[in-house]
Amino acid sequence: MTTENEFFKAKRPWSKIKDHPKIYYKEYSLLNGTDKRLVERVNNGSIIRRFDKTLQPKSLSDVVCPHFIELKWAYGCPFDCSWCYLKGTFRFRPNGKEPVIKDYGKIELHTKAFLGEVKPPEILNTGEIADSLMNENSGKPFSKFIIPIFETQKLHKVLFLSKSPNVKSLLEIEPHNQAVISFSLNAIPVAKNGRRLHLF
């Protein structure tokens, strides 16, 4: 699994940055037809950004994906699920969907800035462009890194989306009141035919 930590260590020592990241806001049209000023991104949006690419529904029966905040701590996935949209999303990358973990110092800096300033409650999704638990068997599991940061406040929550059985670190974290865990489950025949896990 590739990490950006070593590559950027000399050029971007994020953990030593003293400047407070800037929070950008924008007016958004909500599903109920009202407008609300919400966070668009932190700094350039490389770590925290609102996913707002889906269009507003034209009728009450339209199926829509609501806008949400991404916490982009990594991208890619080590698993090989045949239906996964990440295969298409990363098809033009030389290494395909091979996982890349971003610098934890930068993630911490941007997350703390968000948690310290943003007032409307939000759920930050860590599993839109990566499996949230794909780094759990490493020396620094993402869950043990990010959940304690969210536990310093009671307004915002962190969302984990995963198909991984690597939950040992999650089970060791107390408290975890600000974390929401969501797993992908399938019927056994579907799982046998369309899913191959490469566990690290």
N, C-alpha and C positions, 0 to 999 in steps of 0.2 A: 504494500500500500504506500503510495507516494505521499509525502507531506510537503507543504509549502514552508514549514518552519525553518528547515536548514537553508533552503534556497533564498529566502528573504531575510534571514537573520542579520546579515551584515548591512543590507540596504534599508530595511524597514524594521527597526527595533520598536515595535508597537507598544510593548509593555513599558517603555521608557518615555513615551510621548506624554507631555504635560498639558497640551492643548485639549480642551474639551471638544469632543465631536459635535458638529452642528446637526440639529434636528430640523428637517424640512417638513412643512405642513402643506396641505392642499385641500380644496373644497371637493368633496365627493358626493355624488348623488346616491342615496341609499335605496334599498329595494322598496321601501315604503313611500318613495317619491319625495322625501325631504332631502335637504343638503346638510352636510356636516363637515367641519374642519377636522381633519384627521392627519396623522403622521403619514407622509409619503415615503421618507427614507431617512437614514442616518448617514451623514457625509455623502459619499457617492453611491450609496446603496449596495456596496459589495458584500456587506454583512447583513444589514437589516433594510428591507424594502417592502412596501405594500405590493402584493400581487394584484394588479388591477386591469389585466388584459382582457378579461371577459366582459362582454357587452351587457347593458341593462336589459331586462326582459321587456318584450313588447306586449305580452299579454300575461294574465295571471296564471295561465297553464304552462308557460315556458319553464324549462329546466335550466337553472343557471348555477354557475359556480360563484359564490359570493367572494368579494375581495377579502384578502387576509394579509397578515404580516408574515413575511418569511424571515427566519433567522438562518442565513446561509452560511453555516459553519463548515460545510464541506460540499462536494458535489461528486456524483458518480455512485456506484454501488457494486459490491463484490458478488452479489447474488445473481443468479441466472434465470429469473422468472420469464417465461416465454411471452407473457402478455405485457411486460413492463414498458411504459412509455419512455423511460430513460434510454432505452436502446435506440429509439428514434431521435430523442433530444440530443444525444451525444454522438450520433452516427458520423459526424464530420470531424470529431476529435481524433488525432492520430492514435491515442490510446483508448478510444471508445469510452465506455463508462467506467474505466478503471478509477477507483476512488482517489480523491485528493482532499486532504484535511487542511483547512486554513489555519493561519497562525492564531493560537489560543489567546495570546496577548491582545491582538486586535479585536478578537471576538469579545473578550472581557471588557475592553475599553468601550466599544460601541453598545454592548448590552447594558452596562452600568449607566451610560449616558441616557439610554432610552428609559430604563427603569426609574431613573432619578428625575426625569423631566415630564414624561408623558402622563397625562392625567386620565383620559378615558380608558377604561380597562380593555386590554387587548390579549389575545392568545398568539404567541409567536411560534410559528410552525417550523420545526427543524427537519421535516421529512419531505419537503417538496422536490428537491433536486438531489437528495441522498437518502439512504436508509438511516434513520436516526440512531440505531444501535450498531452500526457496522464497525465502530471503532472500540467496542466494549472490551475486547480481549487484548487491547494494547496496554502499554505502561501507564497511559493517562486516559481512562475511559471518558468519553464525552459526557455521559450522564453524571459522573462524580464531579466533573468540572462545572457544568452549567446549572444543575439543580440547586446547589448551595447559593449561587448568585441570585437566583429567583427567590430563594427562601428568605432573603434579606428584606423583602417587601411583601405586601399582601394584595396588590392591585392586579398585577399581570401574571399570566401563566405561560409555561413553556409546554409545547405539544410535541410528543414523540410519535412518529409513524414508522412502523417497522414490521418486518416479517421474520426477524431474527429470534432465535431461542436464547440468545446470550443476555440473560436478565440477572445474572449474579450481582453485578454492581448495583443495579436498580434496587434489589432486595436489601442491600446493605445501607442504603441512604435513608437517614431519618433526620429531620422530618422531610417529607416530600409533598406538602400540601399544595404547592404551586405548580406541580407537574401533572400533566395528563398523558396517559400512555394508551396508544391505539395500535392494535395488531391486525394484520391482514390474515384472515382465515378462509380456508377453502374446504370443500368436501374432499374426502380422502381420494376418490378416483381422479378428481381434477388435480389435486396436489401431486399425485403420482405421475400423471401424464404431462403436466405443464410446468413443473417447478423443480429446479435443481439448486440446492443450497451449497455453496462453498464456504464452509465455516472456517474462520481464522482462529 
